[in-house]
Every structure is written in C-alpha cells, then in structure tokens.
Amino acid sequence: MKKMMLGLALAGLVISGASAAERVRWPVWFAFNDSEDIDVIGLRFTLPSGYCEQVTGLDLGLIGRSQYFNGIQINLLRNDVKDELAGFQIGCYNSAGLGNMMGLQAGLWNESKTMYGFQAGLVNLADYANGFQVGLINRAEDMYGFQIGLINVIRGSQVPFCPIINIGF
C-alpha cells in the first residue's frame, strides 16, 4: 500500500511538472492572437497583438499585453501590463494598469497606478508617483518628485497646479 501511494504521489508530481513546463516558451515566441495563457522567457513578437500571463525579456510588435512584465516592451501602438511592470515601455500608448511600474514609460500617452521612475510623453498620468514626469500634461494624485511640462497637476500637494515645473514632497 505504501508503494502504491508513493507511486501515485510521484506520478502526480510528474504530471504537474509537465503542465508547468508547457506554459514556458523560450527563447522566442510568436503571438498572433490574445488568447495565450503562457509565460514567455526570452523574445516575444506580437503580430498584430499578443497576450501572455508573464513576459520576461524583450517584447516587440504592434500591441503587447501581459499580466506581469520584466524587461523591455517596444510595441508601436500599445504596451499594456495589467499588474506589475519592471522595465521599459516604449510606444504610442503605455499602460501599467492596476499595479506598480518601476522603470521608464516613453510614448504619447503614459499611465500607471503607482509609478517609481520616469514618464516621458505628451500625457503622463499616475495615481502615486515617485520620480519624474516630463510632458505636455502631467498629472499625479500624490507625488514625490518633479513634473516638467505645460500643465502639471499634483492633487495631493500644497500647490496642486503649476505650469512649467511642479515639485511634490
């Protein structure tokens, strides 16, 4: 009986290990749709768009979306990370939706819930920012850092609006 239980336990470990290994695709993954529930380690090409649970590495294409991202995301139209971003986003529209963004966002429209780093674009939005925002319009609910642009708003600051430069502490 003990041998049978041990055999079943080992079989369960082998099966669960195989299913976890199937989720990892590396070093190159080509995403042609938004329905992939996988993790990518390495290089992901998104033509026209792609969604992955987690991407670690380089993401190139038109529209790149993931739950978690670590690395460099360069997509022409949109970079979208739902939860945690550590790295760079370069594209027209950059978003680190519900979680933390640590790194750089450079594009026409940049937004994040919590930003630790640098945003450069025409419009930069963050609920909490710790770092720099450089653009035409910069908005943060609360900020520890600097904003440089035509319209600078830090709603939780003693000076909530200041053109050219605004500082939050």
N, C-alpha and C positions, 0 to 999 in steps of 0.2 A: 504494500500500500504506500509506503514511504517513497519507493522508487517511482511509482506511478505519479504521485503528487509532485515530485521533483521534476519528472519528465514533462508534466503539464506546465509547471512554472517556467521551465526553460523554453518550451515551445511558445508560451505567451510572450516571453522576453524577445525571442527571435522575431515573432510576428510584429510586435510593437516597434522593434528596432527597424524592421524593414519599412514599415509605413512612415516612420520619421525620416528615414533616408530618402524616400521617394519625394519628399517635399523639397529637398535641397537640390538646386540645379546650378551647376557651376562648371566651367568658368564663364560660359556665355549662354544667355537665354534670350530668345526672340519672342516678344509678346505681341500677338496680333489681335487680342481682344481683352476684355476687362474681367474675365471670369476665372482667372488662375489663382488658386489658393495654394501658393508655393512660397518658398523662401529662396532668394537668389543671392549667391555669393560670387562676386566677380563683375561681369559686364552684362547689362540688360539693354536691349534695343527695343523700343516701343514704337511700332509702326502699325496703325496710326496711334493706338493707345494701349496701355497695359496696366493691370492692377496685380500687385503681389502683396502677400502678407508682410514680408520683410525683405528689404534690399540692403545689402552691404557691398559697396563698391561704386561702380560708375553706371549711371543711367543716362542713355542718350535716345533722342527721338522727338516725337511731336507732343504727346501727352503721357506723362508718367505719374502713376498714382500708387501709393502703398500705405500700409498701416504704420510701419516703422521704417526709418531710413537712416543709414550711416554711410556717408561718402559724398559724392559729387553728383548732383542731379542737373543735367543740362537738357531741357526739352524746350523746343521752340515755342509752343503755345501755352502749356500748363505743367507745373510741378505741384503735386498735391500730396501731402503727408497728413494722415488723419490724426496720429497720436504723437510720436516722438521723432524729431529730426536732429541729427548731429552731423553737420557738414555744410555744404553749399547748395543753394538752389539758384540757377540762372535760367531765366526765361521770361516770357511776357507776363504771366500770372503765376505767382509763387504763394503757396499756402502751407502753413503748418497749423492745421485746424484746432484741435482740442488740447494739444499737449505743449511740450516745450520745444523751442527752436534754439539750438546752440550752434552759432556759426554765422553764415552770411546768406542774405537773400538779395539778389540783384535782378531787377526787372522793372516793367512798367507799373505793376501792382504787386505789393508785398504785404502779406498779412500773417499774423501769428497770435496765438492766445498768450503765450509767455515767450519773450524774446531775450536771449542772452547773446549779444553780439552786435551785428551790423546789418542795417537795412538801407539799400540804396535804390531809389526808383522815383517815379513820378508821384505815386501814392504809397505811403508806408503806414500800416496800422498794426497796433499791438495793444492788448489789454494791459499787460505788465511788460515793461521794457527795462533792461539793464544793459546799456551800451549806447550806440549811436544810430540816429536816423537822419539820412540825408536825402532830400527830395523836394518836390514842389509842395506837397501836402504831407505833413507828418502828424499822426495822432496816436496818443497813448493815454490810457486811463490813469496809470501810475507809472512813473519812470524815474530811474536813477541813471542819469546820463545826459546826453546832448542831442538836440534836434537842430538841424540847419536846413532852412527852406523858406519859401514864401509864406506858408501858413503852418504854424507849429502849435499844437494843442497838447497840453498835459493836464487832463481834467482834475487830477488829484493834487495839483501843485498850487502854491500860493499865487503864482502868476499862470493862470490856465492858458492864456493865449499870448504869443509874442511873435511878431514877424521876424524874419532873418535868422535869429538864434533863440533857442529856449533851453533852459537848464533845469533839470529836475534832480532833487536830492531827497 
